[in-house]
Amino acid sequence: MSKKIKVHIVDDSATVRMVLGDILASDPSIEVIAASADPIIAEKKLEKEWPDVFILDVEMPNKDGITFLKEIMAKRPTPVVMCSHLTVKNAKTTLEALSAGAVEIIAKPKVGLKDFFTESALMLIDTVKSASQANVNKIDLPVITKSVQHKLSADAVLSPWDGHRIFRAADKLIAIGASAGGTQAIEAVLTALPEDVPGIIIVQHMPEKFTKAFADRLDKICRIRVKEAENGDSIVQGNAYIAPGNYHMLIERQGGRYKIVVKDGPLVSRHRPAVDVLFRSVAKTAGGNAIGIILTGMGDDGAAGMLEMKNAGSKTVAQSEETCVVFGMPKEAIKRGAADKVLPLNGMPNEIMQFSSRN
């Protein structure tokens, strides 16, 4: 029997602790070993048992979650998932936690809403499993068997690609997909790119509100312009578009230009936005005018879509294992033969520029 993932929840709301605990306890591969109202109480429990994953509230009495996160990373680096309310203020604060070592962000449970106990419950469980496999200072963490729950494919949002290749001249396009560890990886890639790079479309698994804060932060530190994508946006050179949390993003073609479509829909590969949805739309719409890049993350979202991109004539690249926080999504893409190349993270910007300069 596989070793269970031990989780310690730290949140000042008794209701939130109960909801999170009940959801996680429903998965046989996860064990909630402790639930604490604040970091001071948690520290006493840590003397007896240390978890594989922490879930930390951002705002708590006595000591806030980010301060506690920094102490954990200094004392004994451990995967940490930050749990925050869906507000603009909290989104900006929580992004600081990613820079301080947190590997994932989840939204506070909307207690009493039935939808949370369906879609969001699945995402919470997957997030904890993803975090447990994160390479935090090279800690060896248990390998968890994938969930056997049914996953929808991109068929749920977009009709299957018919194998038709795109040959007409059009603008070049860069499509990137990422999950756990992706915020840091995307930052490393985008900050290295010049202002004249082709348009970039990105799916990063992240809750709503947080994607806006993430895009705004990148916009301040990159030479290119970065924004949260909006329905109807035209993709233009020197701009990057982050898929809004809780919505799928795909592209349509208008002559030789591309237009962004933001739409609702079911979870695809247990995610919304889903990389598979974006990559399939790129395969159908851009073909050989595009390059697809899959970065760090758990699971297989993006692998099927990347294979469709490759078959449509797109160039495809996967991040190397040694540079991934979680070598799940790239590994699956490589396994399926979807990746033309496997490169370390620092090789991605040069690969993008070589593609951009190609006739």
TABELZI-V697933 format. One record per residue. N is the residue number from 1. RES is the residue in three letters. SS is DSSP state (~ for helix, > for strand, _ for the rest). OMEGA is omega in radians with two decimals (999 if undefined). D_FIRST is the distance of its C-alpha to the first C-alpha in Angstrom with 1 decimal. Layout:
[[N & RES & SS & OMEGA & D_FIRST] [N & RES & SS & OMEGA & D_FIRST]]
This chain:
[[1 & MET & _ & -3.12 & 0.0] [2 & SER & _ & 3.10 & 3.8] [3 & LYS & _ & -3.14 & 6.5] [4 & LYS & _ & 3.07 & 8.8] [5 & ILE & > & -3.14 & 12.3] [6 & LYS & > & -3.06 & 14.8] [7 & VAL & > & 3.04 & 18.1] [8 & HIS & > & 3.13 & 21.5] [9 & ILE & > & 3.11 & 24.2] [10 & VAL & > & -3.09 & 27.8] [11 & ASP & _ & -3.07 & 30.4] [12 & ASP & _ & 3.11 & 33.6] [13 & SER & _ & 3.12 & 33.4] [14 & ALA & ~ & -3.14 & 31.7] [15 & THR & ~ & 3.12 & 31.5] [16 & VAL & ~ & 3.11 & 29.8] [17 & ARG & ~ & -3.12 & 27.2] [18 & MET & ~ & -3.12 & 26.6] [19 & VAL & ~ & 3.13 & 26.5] [20 & LEU & ~ & -3.13 & 24.1] [21 & GLY & ~ & -3.13 & 21.9] [22 & ASP & ~ & -3.14 & 21.8] [23 & ILE & ~ & -3.11 & 21.1] [24 & LEU & ~ & -3.13 & 18.1] [25 & ALA & ~ & 3.14 & 16.7] [26 & SER & _ & 3.11 & 16.9] [27 & ASP & _ & -3.07 & 14.0] [28 & PRO & _ & -3.12 & 10.5] [29 & SER & _ & -3.10 & 9.5] [30 & ILE & > & 3.09 & 12.5] [31 & GLU & > & 3.07 & 13.8] [32 & VAL & > & -3.06 & 17.6] [33 & ILE & > & 3.14 & 18.3] [34 & ALA & > & 3.04 & 22.0] [35 & ALA & > & -3.04 & 24.9] [36 & SER & > & -3.10 & 28.2] [37 & ALA & _ & 3.09 & 31.7] [38 & ASP & _ & -3.10 & 32.8] [39 & PRO & ~ & -3.14 & 32.0] [40 & ILE & ~ & 3.09 & 34.0] [41 & ILE & ~ & -3.13 & 31.7] [42 & ALA & ~ & -3.11 & 28.6] [43 & GLU & ~ & 3.13 & 29.9] [44 & LYS & ~ & -3.14 & 30.0] [45 & LYS & ~ & -3.13 & 26.4] [46 & LEU & ~ & 3.10 & 25.4] [47 & GLU & _ & -3.13 & 26.9] [48 & LYS & _ & -3.09 & 24.0] [49 & GLU & _ & -3.14 & 21.0] [50 & TRP & _ & -3.10 & 20.8] [51 & PRO & _ & 3.00 & 18.7] [52 & ASP & _ & -3.11 & 17.2] [53 & VAL & > & 2.98 & 19.5] [54 & PHE & > & 2.88 & 22.8] [55 & ILE & > & -3.05 & 24.6] [56 & LEU & > & 2.95 & 28.2] [57 & ASP & > & 3.12 & 31.3] [58 & VAL & _ & -3.10 & 34.3] [59 & GLU & _ & 3.13 & 37.0] [60 & MET & _ & 3.09 & 36.5] [61 & PRO & _ & 3.09 & 39.0] [62 & ASN & _ & 3.13 & 39.5] [63 & LYS & _ & -3.11 & 37.6] [64 & ASP & _ & -3.05 & 36.7] [65 & GLY & ~ & -3.11 & 33.4] [66 & ILE & ~ & 3.07 & 34.7] [67 & THR & ~ & 3.13 & 36.0] [68 & PHE & ~ & 3.08 & 32.8] [69 & LEU & ~ & -3.13 & 31.0] [70 & LYS & ~ & 3.12 & 33.4] [71 & GLU & ~ & 3.11 & 32.8] [72 & ILE & ~ & -3.10 & 29.0] [73 & MET & ~ & 3.12 & 29.6] [74 & ALA & ~ & -3.06 & 32.2] [75 & LYS & ~ & -3.09 & 30.3] [76 & ARG & ~ & -3.06 & 26.7] [77 & PRO & _ & -3.05 & 26.1] [78 & THR & _ & 3.09 & 23.2] [79 & PRO & > & -3.12 & 22.6] [80 & VAL & > & 3.04 & 24.8] [81 & VAL & > & 3.12 & 25.3] [82 & MET & > & -3.12 & 28.8] [83 & CYS & > & -3.00 & 29.6] [84 & SER & > & 3.03 & 33.2] [85 & HIS & _ & -3.13 & 35.8] [86 & LEU & _ & 3.06 & 37.2] [87 & THR & _ & 3.14 & 40.5] [88 & VAL & ~ & -3.14 & 42.5] [89 & LYS & ~ & -3.13 & 42.8] [90 & ASN & ~ & 3.13 & 39.1] [91 & ALA & ~ & 3.14 & 38.2] [92 & LYS & ~ & 3.14 & 40.5] [93 & THR & ~ & -3.09 & 39.1] [94 & THR & ~ & 3.09 & 35.5] [95 & LEU & ~ & 3.06 & 36.2] [96 & GLU & ~ & -3.14 & 37.3] [97 & ALA & ~ & 3.10 & 33.8] [98 & LEU & ~ & 3.10 & 32.5] [99 & SER & ~ & -3.12 & 35.1] [100 & ALA & _ & 3.06 & 34.0] [101 & GLY & _ & 3.09 & 30.4] [102 & ALA & _ & -3.08 & 28.6] [103 & VAL & _ & -3.11 & 26.4] [104 & GLU & > & 3.04 & 26.6] [105 & ILE & > & 3.01 & 28.9] [106 & ILE & > & 3.10 & 28.3] [107 & ALA & > & 3.05 & 31.1] [108 & LYS & _ & 3.13 & 31.4] [109 & PRO & _ & 3.07 & 30.4] [110 & LYS & _ & -3.01 & 33.4] [111 & VAL & _ & 3.09 & 33.0] [112 & GLY & _ & 3.13 & 34.3] [113 & LEU & _ & -3.07 & 34.3] [114 & LYS & ~ & -3.11 & 32.4] [115 & ASP & ~ & -3.11 & 31.9] [116 & PHE & ~ & -3.07 & 29.7] [117 & PHE & ~ & 3.03 & 27.1] [118 & THR & _ & -3.08 & 26.9] [119 & GLU & ~ & -3.03 & 27.3] [120 & SER & ~ & 3.09 & 26.9] [121 & ALA & ~ & 3.10 & 23.8] [122 & LEU & ~ & -3.12 & 22.1] [123 & MET & ~ & 3.11 & 23.6] [124 & LEU & ~ & 3.13 & 22.5] [125 & ILE & ~ & 3.13 & 18.8] [126 & ASP & ~ & 3.14 & 19.3] [127 & THR & ~ & 3.14 & 21.4] [128 & VAL & ~ & 3.10 & 18.8] [129 & LYS & ~ & 3.10 & 16.2] [130 & SER & ~ & -3.13 & 19.1] [131 & ALA & ~ & -3.10 & 20.2] [132 & SER & ~ & -3.12 & 16.9] [133 & GLN & _ & -3.09 & 17.5] [134 & ALA & _ & 3.13 & 21.2] [135 & ASN & _ & 3.14 & 22.9] [136 & VAL & _ & -3.10 & 24.6] [137 & ASN & _ & 3.04 & 26.7] [138 & LYS & _ & 3.04 & 24.2] [139 & ILE & _ & 3.09 & 21.4] [140 & ASP & _ & -3.11 & 18.2] [141 & LEU & _ & -3.10 & 15.7] [142 & PRO & _ & 3.07 & 12.0] [143 & VAL & _ & -3.06 & 11.8] [144 & ILE & _ & 3.10 & 10.7] [145 & THR & _ & -3.14 & 10.4] [146 & LYS & _ & 3.06 & 13.8] [147 & SER & _ & 3.13 & 14.8] [148 & VAL & _ & 3.13 & 15.8] [149 & GLN & _ & -3.10 & 18.8] [150 & HIS & _ & 3.10 & 22.2] [151 & LYS & _ & 3.06 & 24.0] [152 & LEU & _ & 3.06 & 27.8] [153 & SER & _ & 3.12 & 29.6] [154 & ALA & ~ & 3.08 & 32.9] [155 & ASP & ~ & -3.10 & 34.6] [156 & ALA & ~ & -3.10 & 34.2] [157 & VAL & _ & -2.99 & 36.7] [158 & LEU & _ & 3.14 & 38.6] [159 & SER & _ & -3.10 & 39.8] [160 & PRO & _ & 3.06 & 38.3] [161 & TRP & _ & -3.04 & 40.1] [162 & ASP & _ & 3.12 & 42.5] [163 & GLY & _ & -3.13 & 42.5] [164 & HIS & _ & 3.12 & 45.9] [165 & ARG & _ & 3.12 & 46.6] [166 & ILE & _ & -3.13 & 48.6] [167 & PHE & _ & -3.10 & 51.6] [168 & ARG & _ & 3.13 & 54.1] [169 & ALA & _ & 3.10 & 54.8] [170 & ALA & _ & 3.08 & 52.9] [171 & ASP & _ & 3.05 & 51.7] [172 & LYS & _ & -3.03 & 48.8] [173 & LEU & > & 3.12 & 45.6] [174 & ILE & > & -3.14 & 42.5] [175 & ALA & > & -3.08 & 39.2] [176 & ILE & > & 3.07 & 36.3] [177 & GLY & > & -3.11 & 32.8] [178 & ALA & > & 3.07 & 30.3] [179 & SER & _ & -3.08 & 27.6] [180 & ALA & _ & -3.10 & 25.8] [181 & GLY & _ & -3.04 & 28.2] [182 & GLY & ~ & -3.12 & 30.8] [183 & THR & ~ & 3.11 & 33.5] [184 & GLN & ~ & -3.12 & 34.1] [185 & ALA & ~ & 3.13 & 33.9] [186 & ILE & ~ & 3.10 & 36.3] [187 & GLU & ~ & -3.13 & 38.6] [188 & ALA & ~ & -3.13 & 38.7] [189 & VAL & ~ & -3.03 & 39.7] [190 & LEU & ~ & -3.13 & 42.2] [191 & THR & _ & -3.13 & 44.0] [192 & ALA & _ & -3.05 & 44.8] [193 & LEU & _ & 3.12 & 46.5] [194 & PRO & _ & -3.05 & 50.2] [195 & GLU & _ & -3.06 & 52.1] [196 & ASP & _ & 3.14 & 52.9] [197 & VAL & _ & 3.08 & 49.4] [198 & PRO & _ & 3.14 & 48.8] [199 & GLY & > & -3.07 & 47.3] [200 & ILE & > & 3.07 & 43.6] [201 & ILE & > & -2.95 & 41.2] [202 & ILE & > & 2.91 & 37.9] [203 & VAL & > & 3.02 & 34.8] [204 & GLN & > & 3.13 & 32.7] [205 & HIS & _ & -3.06 & 30.0] [206 & MET & _ & -3.14 & 31.5] [207 & PRO & _ & 3.06 & 32.7] [208 & GLU & _ & -3.03 & 36.4] [209 & LYS & _ & -3.09 & 38.9] [210 & PHE & ~ & 3.14 & 36.8] [211 & THR & ~ & 3.10 & 37.7] [212 & LYS & ~ & 3.13 & 41.4] [213 & ALA & ~ & 3.12 & 41.1] [214 & PHE & ~ & 3.13 & 39.2] [215 & ALA & ~ & -3.13 & 41.9] [216 & ASP & ~ & 3.13 & 44.7] [217 & ARG & ~ & 3.13 & 43.3] [218 & LEU & ~ & -3.12 & 43.1] [219 & ASP & ~ & -3.11 & 46.6] [220 & LYS & ~ & -3.03 & 47.9] [221 & ILE & ~ & -3.13 & 46.6] [222 & CYS & _ & 3.04 & 46.9] [223 & ARG & _ & 3.08 & 50.0] [224 & ILE & _ & 3.08 & 49.1] [225 & ARG & > & 3.14 & 49.1] [226 & VAL & > & 3.13 & 45.7] [227 & LYS & > & 2.98 & 45.4] [228 & GLU & > & -3.08 & 43.1] [229 & ALA & _ & 3.05 & 43.9] [230 & GLU & _ & -3.14 & 46.1] [231 & ASN & _ & 3.14 & 46.8] [232 & GLY & _ & 3.10 & 49.8] [233 & ASP & _ & 2.97 & 49.5] [234 & SER & > & -3.13 & 51.1] [235 & ILE & _ & -3.08 & 49.1] [236 & VAL & _ & -3.13 & 51.6] [237 & GLN & _ & 3.09 & 51.7] [238 & GLY & _ & -3.13 & 50.6] [239 & ASN & > & 3.04 & 48.4] [240 & ALA & > & -3.06 & 44.7] [241 & TYR & > & -3.14 & 43.2] [242 & ILE & > & 3.12 & 39.9] [243 & ALA & _ & 3.13 & 38.5] [244 & PRO & _ & 3.13 & 38.8] [245 & GLY & _ & 3.11 & 35.6] [246 & ASN & _ & 3.07 & 34.8] [247 & TYR & _ & 3.03 & 37.0] [248 & HIS & > & 3.07 & 36.7] [249 & MET & > & 3.06 & 39.1] [250 & LEU & > & -3.11 & 40.7] [251 & ILE & > & 3.00 & 44.1] [252 & GLU & > & -3.08 & 47.1] [253 & ARG & > & 3.05 & 50.1] [254 & GLN & > & -3.03 & 53.7] [255 & GLY & _ & 3.12 & 55.9] [256 & GLY & _ & -3.11 & 54.6] [257 & ARG & > & -3.12 & 52.8] [258 & TYR & > & -3.13 & 49.5] [259 & LYS & > & -3.12 & 48.9] [260 & ILE & > & 3.03 & 45.8] [261 & VAL & > & 3.08 & 44.6] [262 & VAL & > & -3.06 & 42.4] [263 & LYS & > & 3.06 & 41.1] [264 & ASP & _ & 3.12 & 38.7] [265 & GLY & _ & -3.13 & 36.2] [266 & PRO & _ & 3.03 & 32.6] [267 & LEU & _ & 3.07 & 29.6] [268 & VAL & > & -2.99 & 29.2] [269 & SER & _ & 3.14 & 25.8] [270 & ARG & _ & 3.12 & 25.1] [271 & HIS & > & 2.98 & 27.9] [272 & ARG & _ & 0.16 & 31.6] [273 & PRO & _ & 3.13 & 33.2] [274 & ALA & _ & 3.10 & 31.4] [275 & VAL & ~ & -3.14 & 32.0] [276 & ASP & ~ & 3.13 & 31.9] [277 & VAL & ~ & 3.13 & 34.8] [278 & LEU & ~ & -3.08 & 36.9] [279 & PHE & ~ & 3.12 & 36.3] [280 & ARG & ~ & -3.13 & 37.2] [281 & SER & ~ & 3.09 & 40.4] [282 & VAL & ~ & 3.10 & 41.2] [283 & ALA & ~ & -3.09 & 40.8] [284 & LYS & ~ & -2.95 & 43.1] [285 & THR & ~ & -3.03 & 45.6] [286 & ALA & _ & 3.11 & 45.8] [287 & GLY & ~ & -3.09 & 44.6] [288 & GLY & ~ & 3.08 & 45.9] [289 & ASN & ~ & -3.04 & 47.3] [290 & ALA & > & 2.95 & 43.9] [291 & ILE & > & 3.11 & 41.2] [292 & GLY & > & -3.12 & 37.6] [293 & ILE & > & 3.11 & 35.4] [294 & ILE & > & -3.06 & 31.7] [295 & LEU & _ & -3.09 & 30.5] [296 & THR & _ & 3.10 & 27.4] [297 & GLY & > & 3.14 & 24.8] [298 & MET & _ & 3.05 & 21.4] [299 & GLY & _ & -3.08 & 20.9] [300 & ASP & _ & 3.13 & 23.5] [301 & ASP & _ & 3.13 & 26.5] [302 & GLY & _ & -3.10 & 29.6] [303 & ALA & ~ & 3.14 & 28.4] [304 & ALA & ~ & 3.14 & 30.0] [305 & GLY & ~ & 3.12 & 33.1] [306 & MET & ~ & 3.09 & 33.5] [307 & LEU & ~ & 3.08 & 33.6] [308 & GLU & ~ & 3.08 & 36.2] [309 & MET & ~ & -3.14 & 38.1] [310 & LYS & ~ & -3.14 & 38.1] [311 & ASN & ~ & 3.12 & 39.4] [312 & ALA & _ & 3.11 & 42.0] [313 & GLY & _ & 3.11 & 43.3] [314 & SER & _ & 3.00 & 41.8] [315 & LYS & > & -3.08 & 40.8] [316 & THR & > & -3.08 & 37.1] [317 & VAL & > & 3.08 & 35.4] [318 & ALA & > & 3.12 & 31.8] [319 & GLN & > & -3.10 & 31.1] [320 & SER & _ & -3.09 & 29.8] [321 & GLU & ~ & -3.05 & 26.4] [322 & GLU & ~ & 3.14 & 28.0] [323 & THR & ~ & -3.14 & 29.8] [324 & CYS & _ & 2.94 & 27.1] [325 & VAL & _ & 3.04 & 25.5] [326 & VAL & _ & -3.10 & 22.7] [327 & PHE & > & -3.14 & 23.0] [328 & GLY & _ & -3.13 & 21.6] [329 & MET & ~ & 3.09 & 24.7] [330 & PRO & ~ & -3.13 & 26.8] [331 & LYS & ~ & -3.12 & 24.2] [332 & GLU & ~ & 3.11 & 23.9] [333 & ALA & ~ & 3.12 & 27.7] [334 & ILE & ~ & -3.13 & 28.1] [335 & LYS & ~ & -3.11 & 25.7] [336 & ARG & _ & -3.13 & 27.9] [337 & GLY & _ & -3.07 & 31.0] [338 & ALA & _ & -3.04 & 32.3] [339 & ALA & _ & 3.03 & 33.3] [340 & ASP & _ & -3.10 & 36.6] [341 & LYS & > & 2.99 & 35.9] [342 & VAL & > & -3.05 & 33.2] [343 & LEU & > & 2.99 & 34.8] [344 & PRO & _ & -3.08 & 34.2] [345 & LEU & ~ & -3.09 & 34.9] [346 & ASN & ~ & 3.08 & 38.3] [347 & GLY & ~ & -3.09 & 39.3] [348 & MET & ~ & -3.12 & 39.0] [349 & PRO & ~ & 3.13 & 42.4] [350 & ASN & ~ & 3.11 & 44.3] [351 & GLU & ~ & 3.11 & 42.6] [352 & ILE & ~ & -3.10 & 43.7] [353 & MET & ~ & 3.06 & 47.2] [354 & GLN & ~ & 3.10 & 47.5] [355 & PHE & ~ & -3.09 & 46.5] [356 & SER & ~ & -3.08 & 49.0] [357 & SER & ~ & -3.11 & 51.8] [358 & ARG & _ & 3.09 & 51.3] [359 & ASN & _ & 999 & 54.1]]
